[in-house]
C-alpha cells in the first residue's frame, strides 16, 4: 500500500489535522498487517494508537504504564512484544538516542528516514534522508564496508521551541 504523502513532509512540525494523520496511519497499518498475514492484536493496535497520539517518542515503560492503566497488563514483556512487532512490521521506529519508540509516518513504503528530535519538547519528526543514506553507503563502500542498517538522528530545536527561546 503506497503512502499518499510525499516522504519529505514532516507533519510533527507542520500544521496539520493530527486526528486525520493518526487515522490514516491506523488504516495503513491494518492493511499492511493484513497483506503480511500479521496479526494486529488489540494490545498491538492500542500500542500503535498510543504512539500515534502525538509526534513524540515514548519509552517502553511509558507505553506499559498506559497499557496497565487500561487493563492490558503490567508486565514489561506486554509492551516490549507489541513494540517489537510494530518495528518489525515497519509501523514504528526505535529512536536510539532516546531509548524510545515513535510511530512510522510512512508505513508500507520503502524509505530512508532520519529523525529530527527536539531537545526541549521531545517532539520527533520523521523526514527523508535518502541523499544522506546514499552518501553514507558510498563512503562505507570506499573502505569495503556494507551497511546493513543505519539510523540517522539529529538533535536540535523544533520551530515552536526555537520561536519561544
N, C-alpha and C positions, 0 to 999 in steps of 0.2 A: 504494500500500500504506500503510495507516494505522499509525502508531506507537501501540502499545497503552498506553504510559506517558503520564501527563499531562505537558504541556510544562513545568510548574513544578518537576518533580523535578530535583534536581542530584546525580546519582549520585557525582560526584567527591568530594563532601563527606559523603555518606551511606554508612553501612554497607550493602554490597550484595555479591552474588555477581558479582565482576568477570568471571570466566570466562564466565558466562551473559550478562552485559551485552555483552561483546565478540562472543560467538557470535550473539546476537540481531542486533547491528548488521551482522555479516557476511551473515547470511541476508537482512536487509532490503536491503543493498547489492546483492547478487546479483539480487534481484527487481527493484529499481529499474533496474539496468542492462539487464536482460532486457526490461523494459517499454519502455525508451527506445531499445532497439536499440543500446545502447552496449556495447563490448567490455571486460570486466573481465579484462585480460590477467594473466598470472602476476606481472609486475612491479607492476602497479596493485594487484592483490589483496594482494601482500606489503607494499606501502607502507601500505595501509589496515590490515592486521594490525599493522604496527609502530606506527601511530598509536593503535590500539586497545589496545595493551599496557598503557597507563596513561593516566589522565586528566591528561595534561600536553601542552604544546605542544612540538613538535620543529622545529628548523631544518632546512632542506633538506639541509645538509651532514651533519647528524646522521643523517638518513634515508639519504643517499648512502653514508655510511660503513658503515651496516648492510647496505645492498644489496651493496656491494662485497665485504664480508666473506662474504656468502652467494653470491657468484658471479654477481650480476646486472649487473655493470658498474660502472665507477668514474668515468664522465664525468658532470658536473653535469646535462646535459640528461635523463639517465635519471631522476633524482629529480624535477626540475622538471616534466617532462612528466607523470609519474604524479601528482604533487601537483596540477597544474593540472586534470587530468582529474577527480580526486576532488572538487575545489572546484566545477568546472563541473556535475558530476552531483549536487551537494548532499550529498556524502558526507563532506566535510571543510570546515573553515573556516580562513581565514588570520587569524592574530592579529597585527594590525599592530604593536602595541606591542613584541612580542617578535620580530617578523620570523620567525614560525614558524607551524606548522600544527597543528591538532587535529582529531580525528575528530568528525563531527557526531553528536550524541546523539539527534537526531530526524530521521534521513533519511527522505525521502518525505513529509514533512508541511510545509505552509506555516507558517512560524513566524518570529518576530522575536526572535532570540536576543541576549542580552548575555553577555559573557564575564567571569567573576569570576576574576581572576588573583592567586594568592598570590605576593606579592613575595619570600617566603622560600624556599618549596619548589617554586615554579613550577607547582603544580597548577592546572589550568584547569577551571572548571565552566561549562557552558553552562546558562543559565537564561532563562526567559521575560522578554521586555521589551516586550510589546505595548503596554502603557499608556505607557511611555516613548517608544516609537516613534510612537504616535499623537499624543502631546503635541508631539514634535519636528516632526511633519508639520503640525500646526496652527500652530505658531509660524512655520514656514517659509512656509506659505500666506499668513499675515498680511502678509508682505513680498513676496509674489508669487513665491516660490521653490518649485520642485518637487523633492523629494528623489528621486533615482534609486537611491541605495544608501547605507546607513549601517551603521556598526559601532559598537556600544557596548561599551567595555572598561573595567572597573573594577579598579584595583589595590588590594590590601589583604592581610589575613592570613586564611588558612583556619582552620577551627575547631581543627585539630590544632596548627598553629603558634601560634595565639593561646593555647592552653592551655599550650604548652611555654614561652612567654615569661614 
